[in-house]
Amino acid sequence: MTAEPLPVSGALPVFGWNEADRAVYATRRQLASDRLAPGGPVVARLVWREGRREGALYLRSQAKPKRVMTWPQIEALGKALAARRFCLACRRDVGYCLPRRYGHCFNCQTAYEEKGLSPVKKNRGEPVQLGEMNGYIVAVTSEDHHGTVAFWWHAWSPAGSYAGQANDPGLLALLIARHRYDHT
């Protein structure tokens, strides 16, 4: 569908809904659906709903292939999302990202509301969970960083020496192995 742009607004031509040639122009979402990213500046504006909504149009000819996430980036994103699913009140993975408004799961929020209480805030660095890994004592602490919960695993040897901390339990296992190797 080819159409002439509406009157020029500033320096950019303006198109109405379904008026821009899709072979030439595309929005960010249209480019993303084709696994492309804008390769140049905004070249036109898309306006609809009588001017109340607008979007940017890019040239398809300038589009570049979208960058692909590396495995370490995918793993880091998975860990970050897993941390957002951990409820500090009931100390379990609830399977969905916790609402930032409450900071805990809906079950805990409902229980607090029924009792007429406000949830107890965890102090920064307070242990959430204690356990054992390879004979070492392990504690998990949580830190609230701008509404996002970050977890740190700490390990102590049976003799009481501190083995270290990591933000990943897999890395903690390596720290324990290294500590055991250094202290034998």
C-alpha positions in Angstrom: 0.0 0.0 0.0 1.7 3.2 -1.2 0.5 6.6 -0.2 1.9 10.1 -0.1 2.8 11.2 3.4 0.7 13.7 5.2 2.0 17.2 5.6 5.6 17.4 6.9 5.9 17.9 10.7 9.2 19.5 11.5 11.7 17.7 9.2 10.0 14.3 9.2 7.2 13.2 6.9 4.1 11.9 8.6 2.0 8.9 7.6 -1.4 7.8 8.7 -2.4 4.3 9.7 -1.6 1.8 7.0 -0.4 4.5 4.6 3.4 3.9 4.8 4.8 1.4 2.3 5.7 -1.6 4.3 8.5 -2.6 1.9 10.2 0.7 2.6 9.3 1.7 6.1 8.9 -0.3 9.3 8.4 0.3 13.1 10.8 -1.2 15.7 8.3 -4.0 16.3 8.0 -4.9 12.7 11.8 -4.9 12.4 12.1 -7.1 15.5 9.6 -9.6 14.1 12.0 -10.0 11.2 15.0 -10.3 13.6 16.2 -6.9 12.5 17.2 -3.7 14.3 17.0 -0.1 13.1 20.3 0.8 11.3 19.7 4.5 11.0 17.8 7.4 12.4 14.0 7.8 12.4 13.0 8.9 8.9 9.2 9.3 9.3 6.4 9.4 11.8 3.4 7.2 12.0 0.2 8.9 13.4 -3.1 7.3 14.2 -6.2 7.7 16.4 -6.6 11.3 15.2 -3.1 12.3 16.3 -3.3 11.0 19.8 -0.9 8.1 19.1 2.3 8.2 17.1 5.3 6.0 16.3 8.7 6.1 14.6 9.4 4.7 11.2 12.8 3.4 10.0 14.0 2.5 6.6 14.1 -1.3 6.0 17.1 -0.8 3.7 19.2 0.4 6.6 18.1 -2.3 9.0 20.8 -4.5 10.5 20.6 -8.0 11.9 19.5 -8.1 15.5 22.2 -9.0 18.0 21.8 -12.5 19.5 22.3 -13.1 23.2 25.3 -15.2 24.2 24.9 -18.1 26.5 26.4 -16.3 29.5 23.9 -13.5 28.9 21.0 -16.0 28.7 22.2 -17.7 31.9 22.5 -14.3 33.7 19.1 -13.3 32.7 17.7 -16.6 33.9 19.3 -16.2 37.3 18.1 -12.6 37.6 14.5 -13.7 36.8 14.8 -16.6 39.2 15.8 -14.2 42.0 12.7 -12.1 41.3 10.6 -15.3 41.9 11.9 -15.9 45.4 9.5 -14.8 48.2 11.3 -13.6 51.2 8.3 -14.0 53.5 7.6 -17.7 52.8 11.1 -18.4 51.5 10.2 -20.3 48.4 10.2 -20.0 44.6 6.6 -19.1 43.7 7.0 -19.6 40.0 6.2 -16.0 38.9 8.0 -12.7 39.2 6.9 -11.0 42.4 5.1 -7.7 42.2 7.5 -4.9 43.2 4.6 -3.2 45.0 4.5 -5.9 47.7 7.9 -7.6 47.4 6.4 -11.0 48.3 4.0 -13.5 46.8 0.2 -13.1 46.6 -0.4 -15.8 49.2 1.7 -14.0 51.8 0.1 -10.7 50.8 -3.4 -12.2 51.4 -2.3 -13.6 54.7 -1.0 -10.2 55.8 -4.1 -8.4 54.7 -6.4 -11.0 56.5 -4.4 -10.4 59.8 -4.4 -6.6 59.2 -0.6 -6.6 59.4 2.0 -5.1 57.1 4.7 -7.5 56.0 7.9 -7.5 57.9 10.8 -6.1 55.8 14.0 -8.1 55.8 17.0 -6.2 56.8 19.7 -6.1 54.2 22.1 -9.0 54.4 19.9 -11.0 56.9 20.2 -14.7 56.2 17.2 -16.1 54.3 18.2 -19.8 54.4 20.8 -21.9 56.0 22.1 -25.3 54.7 25.0 -27.4 53.9 27.0 -28.0 50.8 30.0 -30.5 50.5 30.4 -30.4 54.3 30.5 -26.6 54.4 27.9 -24.4 56.1 26.0 -22.3 53.6 23.9 -19.2 54.2 21.9 -17.3 51.6 21.4 -13.6 52.1 19.2 -11.2 50.2 19.7 -7.6 49.3 17.0 -5.3 48.0 18.6 -3.2 45.2 16.1 -0.7 43.8 13.2 -3.1 44.1 15.1 -6.1 42.8 16.2 -8.8 45.1 19.8 -10.1 44.8 20.9 -13.3 46.5 24.4 -14.1 47.8 25.6 -17.5 48.9 28.2 -17.6 51.7 30.2 -20.6 52.8 32.1 -21.5 56.0 34.3 -24.5 56.5 33.6 -27.0 59.3 36.6 -25.4 61.1 34.9 -22.0 60.9 37.0 -20.3 58.3 35.1 -18.2 55.6 35.4 -19.8 52.2 33.8 -16.8 50.3 30.6 -15.6 48.7 29.1 -15.9 45.2 25.9 -14.8 43.6 25.5 -18.3 42.0 25.4 -21.6 43.9 27.4 -23.2 41.1 30.2 -20.7 41.7 30.0 -21.3 45.4 30.7 -25.0 44.8 33.9 -23.9 43.0 34.8 -21.6 45.8 34.4 -24.4 48.3 36.5 -26.8 46.2 39.2 -24.1 46.0 39.1 -23.4 49.7 39.3 -27.1 50.5 42.3 -27.4 48.1 44.1 -24.4 49.7 43.5 -25.6 53.2 44.6 -29.2 52.9 
